[in-house]
Every structure is written in C-alpha cells, then in structure tokens.
Amino acid sequence: MYKTIIVEDEYHLREALSILLEMVAPDKIQVIGYAEDIVEAVRIIDRLKPDLVFMDIMLKRGTGFDVLNQVAYKDFQLVITTAYEEHAVRAFKFNALDYLLKPIDSQELEEAIDRLADQAWRKISDTQLEHITADYKVIPDRIILPTQEAMHVVKVDNIVRCETSGSYTTFMLVDGKNIIVSKPLKHYEEILALPKFMRIHQSHLINLHYIVSYSREGMVQMCDGTSIPISRANKEMFFKQMKPS
C-alpha cells in the first residue's frame, strides 16, 4: 500500500481525487492526509513521510514547487496535477515527471498508479526541480481564449488585467476589448504568472507592466483607469515585486 497525501486547495477536487483513488486502486493506495496550502503541505509531508504525493501546482499563497523546495523529507513519488494542458505540461514531460490533467480521468489515474513501480518515476532530485520550475515559469507569447463565438488568439503582452466573477473570467486588453471566457481565474493564474503577472486580489490578476501608480494603502491604478485593491495576503509579495532591483 502506498501511503498517500493529496495537496489541493479546492475541497471538491480533494474529495473527488480521494473517491477516484478508492475506486481504481483500493488495494494500492491509502490516503493518510490532505493539505490545502504550502505551510500545511510541508508540515504534513515531513511529519507523515508518505510514499506518494498528488500535488496541485497552484496553491494558496504559492505553488507546489514552493512545497517541494521547503520539505525536508523528499523520499516519495510525485504526481503533479494541473488544469492547463500545454504550457505547464511541457515542463513536466521534458523532465520526466508524472502528471494528471484536471478534471482527472479515472483511467489516466489508474495508469499513473501502475507507473509507480517504475523506478524512473522515483523521487524528484533538487536539480530536476530547478529545471522544472524554470521551464514552468516561461510565459507563452500567446494564449487561446475560447468563447461561444470564436477561439480568440491573444498576445499575452496585450492583456492589461483579468477579473473573475464566479466561474467566468473577463480579459481586458490594451485596445479596450473585453473577452469573457467560462473558466475561473485560477485556471489562467497557472499560465499568467510572475514576473509579468500577479494575482493581487481574489478577483483580480494584473499585468504589472500596465500599472500607472500604487499607494501604500494598497490601491493599484491601471492604465485603463481601473482602481484595484491589493488583498492583505498579497501586499507583502506585491511591494517586494515592485521594489526596484
């Protein structure tokens, strides 16, 4: 039995993966713990010393890579879970790291578990982690935004900001055009990341190049005239990012 930890910040996805594991591999997998943020994940991995970890990339206040960099115990097999099929997956494929696309398919999950016996998927090395992190953070030049009318090919540099409302995200472009897609902001946060983009609020992801001004009180003025508050949790990271090098 593989002692398993699931690191995922969305409750329904944690539950769904746990149920799938019970369905496809009841005699191979024993889920011994869950974590939804970096601090909790590091603590539970170091304490419980699992054989296997399913790791979401985008977590509260950071990424799964932050967890992997901080844990003392690394003698476990790793399966990355991600919502984005192209940009992120290239890094995982190139570095021979196993991954599953969300929503997770039961057959693909079963195949991933079958691969665990292969030593090639064994514990991730520090050098491999450095390469994966670097490859993952390369932002693509263009992004495809699907709507009911068309598939819009948008240059990433032309995105001023993104604003979410429920399961929809609106992209505001430099030419004043707005594109609404039926995917949550979290999906695009995996693609549009630092150093160009930053999620400064639960509802707002901005292109740092289009900031006109910002205040110590935590308000950002964008080039399209929009004023956006910086959430308390993101203030420290924002001011550190904006600090001249």
Secondary structure, DSSP 8 states (H G I E B T S, - for coil): -EEEEEE-S-HHHHHHHHHHHHHH-TTTEEEEEEESBHHHHHHHHHHH--SEEEEESEEBTEEHHHHHHH-S---SEEEEEES-SSHHHHHHHHTT-EEEESS--HHHHHHHHHGGGSGGG----HHHHHHHHHHHT---SEEEEE-SS-EEEEEGGGEEEEEEETTEEEEEETTS-EEEESS-HHHHHTTS-TTTEEEEETTEEEEGGGEEEE-TTSEEEETTS-EEE--GGGHHHHHHHHS--
